[in-house]
Amino acid sequence: MQSGQSGQQAADAARFHIRKVAVCGAGVMGAQIAAHCVNAGVPVVLFDLPAKEGDKNGIAKRAIAQLAKINPAPLGIPELAALITPANYDDDLHRLADCDLVIEAIAERLDWKRDLYQKLAPALKHDAIIASNTSGLSITELAAALPESLRHRFCGVHFFNPPRYMTLVELIPTSHTEPRLLDLLETFLVSNMGKGVVRAKDTPNFIGNRIGVFGILSVFAQAEKFGLTYELVDDLTGAKLGRAKSGTFRTADVVGLDTLAHVIRTMQDQLPGDPFHAHFGVPPVVAGLIEKGALGQKTGAGFYRKEGKSILRLDPASQEYVAADAKIDEEVAAILAERDPAKKLKALHESSNPQAQFLWAILRDSFHYSAVHLADIADTARQVDLAMKWGFGHAQGPFEIWQAAGWQDVAGWITQDIKAGKTLSDAPLPEWVLRGPVWEAQGVHTAAGSWNPHEKRFEGRSVLPVYQRQIGAPRLVGEAVSLEPSVVYEDDAVRCWTLPAPHPGDVLILSFKSKMHTLSPGVVRGIMHAVDLAEASFKALVIGQLDDPFSAGADLKAMLPAFVQGGATAVEPIEREMQDMVLRLRYAQVPVVAALAGLALGGGCELSVHCARRVAHFETYIGLVEVGIGLVPGAGGLTFCARRAAELQAEAAPDAPLLAFVKKFALAVASAQVSKSALEARKMGYLQSSDPVVMNRHELLYVAVREARNLSETGWRAPLAQRFPVAGRDGIATLKAQLLNMKVGGFISDHDFTVAEKVAYVICGGDVDPGSLVDEAWMLKREREAFLELLVLPKTQERIEGILKTGKPVRN
């Protein structure tokens, strides 16, 4: 349990600063951990062995250079690579003297790690935290290689791959690790690095890989038993089951079959007494693929191989790659679509369909294994469920699924299967599963906390102060509600609410209720009503959602009936209302802050750039993407771009060419560019340097509410409406010439050119002299006209229809 006096913890955290990190090991994992540290604004020294030829820092330098080529990108923007200093163990150990955290991330060899620790120890800062990123080796055995005086500052810190995108970090102490340092490191990982931390016991593969890899082995065994093909299993164990879209075998290909085999062997070698040990061997099909050099995605072949546009799967009988065309039976698809978890699991359990029997078997195996080993690997059931959600992309952990489906019924079915010899082990369910507090509460998660089998009680969440910053963080099935907001106004489209004490109650929060938080007419009216409420009774307004995305843009489906019935004329009032809404935000008499996370596209982008301030989660993907459906931004997006270009020109120099600033925005809009991070959004101009970036998604509203309140209390005033210069017809001609070159070169289609030409016309202010001063009304009229002119074109309508049907842009 993480306990102690929260006041002392807060004071310690305030004094503790990780100013610089050292990462030892410039392999794929070490380099990407370094990348995410610099994403968080923490400079890094990246160590590796001295190169045998040339620059002795060559290994580390090549690893840093490689970061720009990896997809998905480890770095928020490529320029951050400059914050990583390459180093080698021969010449640069003195650089450790100013590193507050040292993370070892070399190959999984106990002897190599011990040798490295002996080399590092004399050079370490006196109060540095030392941690190993091992995925399964004993932390206690590793600590033995350190001088006794350093062991209290050592622990395991296991990032999941890729470190930027995977939430889970396992924190593994030894008996010597100082609890205070664990608390400080957890606080840093959660708030500064944006991670979800699970405290694990020092057992092989810890929690995530222990449960997750067993689950993969169960899928292998049960797929073979029921005679299911790889692509069918992936469909069954993917999004339809609430797991990662790639399913099991595709995920194994992505991870690398050699990596998977290594983790399996760790369990096989180090857990001889595990009652499920008979199933811990590397599956023969995996061993065969590794022997042939087919390691998965990184070698171009594994369980799957891509040929042209076709994806083929391995036929284990012939060892040839064949068409992947097996489908889920309709009966099983209907069961998986059932929303009631009790009815769903009961139907899988009772069905005679092999696909349903397979699904029941793998779920039963995960429940069985997790229950048998809970006391060995974790303090509470909560840590197991979070590890599977954060580390393996499961919508729910094994205990959550079990509890939601009916604890007592499922426990009875598992017991029956154990007696019938259907399970992978005859180990009985632990006593705590079948009687006592868990049985009576009908689950391991309750309002009082999650089950701790050692303490034989339900244990509450961590009391670390960092978790008080998390507003609306999701709760596990059965846990107490995390947030009880005070609703000020609510209708079918929006909810206006305030935070409970001790958070500020004088800042109004507006959330959308539409799917993907799109901007329907009801949402637009709700936004304007929220501004009215905020001006009347509150200090500020925050627009933000408890879940992603911020907003996927305008609700095309809501707009379509008006267009079908009345054509472009009927849509014009909707566009005008959108424009009135963004101006209402810009000139509101209280500061309006947009809390951005996930997608902020089209109208969502237009809304946010007109707010007084934006607070963005690091993983914010923002852009004006309307050209993808054959339209131009019509809710003030191009007006913002033109005005912002004029502001940037004025800040640069009086004689700086305006078109240079306009061009950057115009090309981003014309190519529907979307930022790959909040930092890239700053470069693009949709976020400003004054807009805070938050690393932990669940701290977003906490920071946004305080940012809004601070603006109010420090004398914020709405901007004055002013005219600004535009690039005019000369700018249009220059941009059009560039677009024509792209068209001739085959980079854009004829219709792309037509749409981009409209973008150029509007963003340059229309047919006026260069440098002409215009106001927002002039620009917004140009936007509306261009939007409506494009709307009636057949190719634009094809694009809209395509995106509504498939969710994918049509290239015509």
Helices and strands as residue ranges (DSSP letters): H 6-15, E 21-24, H 28-39, E 44-48, H 58-66, G 67-69, G 78-83, E 84-88, G 93-98, E 101-104, H 110-120, G 121-123, E 129-132, H 139-143, G 148-153, E 154-159, E 168-172, H 179-187, I 188-192, E 196-199, H 208-226, H 230-236, G 239-241, H 249-255, H 257-270, G 277-279, H 284-291, G 297-299, E 304-307, E 310-315, E 320-323, H 330-337, H 341-350, H 354-377, H 381-392, H 398-404, H 407-419, H 431-434, H 437-441, E 445-446, E 449-452, E 457-459, G 465-469, E 486-490, E 494-498, E 507-512, G 515-517, H 521-537, E 540-544, H 556-586, E 592-601, H 603-609, E 613-623, G 626-629, H 637-652, H 658-670, H 678-684, E 693-694, G 697-699, H 700-713, E 724-725, H 728-744, H 750-763, E 773-774, H 776-791, H 794-806
